[in-house]
Amino acid sequence: MKITPLDKWIADKINISGLLDLERLRKYQLDKLLETLVAVKKSSRFYRSLFSKVDPSDIRDIADIAYLPFTGPDDIASDPESFICVPKREIGRIVTLGSSGTT
């Protein structure tokens, strides 16, 4: 299989040496998902509550993301400060941008 410049760039960005195959990429994605879940459960009041019944060790495959609860616009609007993951003194400024809600 020919290695493309994009494959090399991704491998460099995620610190993988050698051939970047689908299995290694999925493992990287899963590891980062689990790191994120642990971090937000620890740091964010909203996500601590939302993921209270989610044990990161139960997530064994990237497809398990389908079992995670969603965050919607109403959640953010009802209590935006509950999403904060750092002490308020570390926040330099808050920027909000409009969105169509689609990609």
N, C-alpha and C positions, 0 to 999 in steps of 0.2 A: 504494500500500500504506500502510495506516495504521500510524503508529509508536506502539507501546504504551509505557506507563511502564517496563515491563521492558526493552524494546529500548533506551530512553534510558539506563536505569541501567547496563546491560551496556556500552553504548558509552562512557559516562563512566568506568566502572571500567577498561576496557581502552584508554582514551585514543584513541578513534576519533571523529572528527567526521563529521557527516553521517549518511547512511543506513547502518545496520548490516545488511549482507546476508550471506548464508551464505558467500560466497567470502571476504569480509573476516574473518569470524569464524573460519573454518577456517585462514586464513593466520595469524591471531593465535595460535590453538591450536598450530599447527605450530611457529611461532617459539618459543613457550614450552616446548614439548616438547624442541626442539633445545637451548635454553638449559639446561634441566634435565639433559639427557644430558651435555652438556659439563661442567656443574658437578659432577655426581656422579662422573663418570669422573675428574675432577681431584682431588676431595676425599675420596672414599670407597674404601677398600681393596676392599670387597665389589663395588661397582659397577664399579670399574676392571677387576676380573677378569671379572665377568659380561658386561660390554659390551666386552671386549677385541677382539672381532671385529666390533663395530658401529661403522661410520663414520657419524657424524651427517649428513655430506653426502650419504649414500645415501638418507636419509629425505626424500622429496620430497612426500609426501602424508600426511595424518593417518591414512589407512588402513594405512600402513606400520607403524603401531604393532603390528599383528598379527605382525610378524616379530621383535619384541623378546622376549628371554627373560623368563620369569616369575620372581618372587621368591616363595618359599613360606614357610610357618611354620617349617619345619625349617631353612631358611637363617638366619632370624633367631635361632632357638633355639641353633643350633650356634656362632655367633660374633657376638653382638649388637654388640660394639664395632667390628666391621669396617664397620658401616653409618655410623658417626659421620663427619660432614662438616665438623666444626669442631674446633679444638684443645680438648682436655679442659678446659683452664683456663677456657674460655668457657662451659662447661656449668654452669648454676646448680643444676639438679635434673633428675632423670629421672622421668617419670611413665609408668607402664604401666597400661593398662586392659584388662579382659577383653573378648572379642568372640565373637559366635556364628560369625563368619567369613562371614556372609551379609549382604546389604543388602536 
